[in-house]
Amino acid sequence: MTSDLALLLTGALLLLTVAAGSLSSRFGLPALFGFVTLGMLAGVDGPGGIAFDDFGLTQLVGTVCLVFILFSGGMDTAWKDVRRVATPALVLATFGVMVTSAIVAGAAVWLLGFAPSQGFLLGAVIASTDAAAVFAVLRASGLDLHGDVPALIEVESGSNDPMAIFLVGAAILFLADPQASPLALVPSFAVQMTLGALVGAGCGWLLPVILKRLPYRYGGLAFVIGVALVLVAYGAAQAVGGNGFLAAYVAGLVAGNRAFAAKHIVTTFQDALAWLAQVVMFLTLGLLVTPSNFGAVLWPGLAITLILMFVARPLSVFLCLLPFRRYDWRAKIFVSWAGLRGAVPIVLATFPMVAGVEGAFAIFNIVFFVVLLSSVIQGPTIGWVAGRLGVAKDTGSATRAPVN
């Protein structure tokens, strides 16, 4: 294939992927469903016939894309909303992820016959949510949520990825060294979260300072500065032992809640970049997966999906929000149902593949299947559930579409 033809096919794939995502949204499905579906059609089992099986490259692409998606999500989050829901969101993002992971792991071991270590790994990979997909569906349906519920879901989704990433790393470590103690990793997690938050806050504070003092802050180089600070936030946090994903989210949160020169330009560009990252990431993931292998994981995938939607997620939400009386049972049920799975679980599922963990291929296929099934079942019904529970009102308005 010549370079000219490769560029032509790349551009055509991107355009078709965007069209597929738009078509998915019309049916109440998250755009990720259309992106991934187009990738699968272009892949080895589809008409495109593109053979792609580089898990290492996919992990790298997914990591870079997630960094920009999280930064954009942070910029779109109002600090007043964070302050209002910080405590319950943090509980959901930490204890809630652990509860979800434990229940899924137990089901995988006792019902599906997984080895305990592999069940723990599966639970860790699938534990985090993707609330941005929920908001895309809600806005497409013209629904607006009451009270603190939207802020709670948004802040939880931006801060629960580090816990899932930590649990996946711990699971891989235990598979390599069964004698390792779980308690020994607790201080490490605290350090990762603290350093990630500090580095992210520093980079988020630095962005307005740089744009204020440099003469070309209103030009195209403002985009370059924004991209550079996102990469610095992630890289610096990882270099000092922090969590780079949390750093990217916090950097966006801090920068987005400050007034600075060219803020509208930077915000608009970051939103576009996050959409591009999402398209590239899910297209790559769609190319990577082999749909013909889904037959072997059909029943395990269906079982994990049902357990996740009707047992693990609701139980974790009800337990975590028990001390917070302002959330009644209706709000808790909706937060439970709004726990769509998205980008992070699929990207995390590539980590065991790269590490050469036994059974990682089956886990990857199960996770991919669960994410698709979650999108198909929960995505189109979120608006209906919100209306039935009385946690939303019909606004009929549309605002800037969030990244999902």
Buried (B, 14 or more C-beta within 10 A) or exposed (E): EEEEEEEEBEEEBBEBBBEBBEBBBEEBBBBBBBBBBBBBBBBBBBEBEEEBEBBEBBBBBBBBBBBBBBBBBBBBBEEEBBEBBBEBBBBBBBBBBBBBBBBBBBBBBEEBEBEEBBBBBBBBBBBBBBBBBBBBBBBBBBBBBBBBBBBBBBBBBBBBBBBBBBBBBBBBBBBEEEEEEEEEBEEEBEBBBBBBBBBBBBBBEBBBEBBEEBEEBEEEBBBEBBBBBBBBBBBBBBEBEBBBBBBBBBBBBBBBBEEBBBBEBBBEBBBEBBBBBBBBBBBBBBBBBBBEBBEEBEEBBBBBBBBBBEBBBBBBBBBBBEEBEEBEEBBBBBBBBBBBBBBBBBBBBBBBBBBEBEBBBBBBBBBBBBBBBBBBBBBBBBBEBBBEBEBBEEEEEEEEBBBB
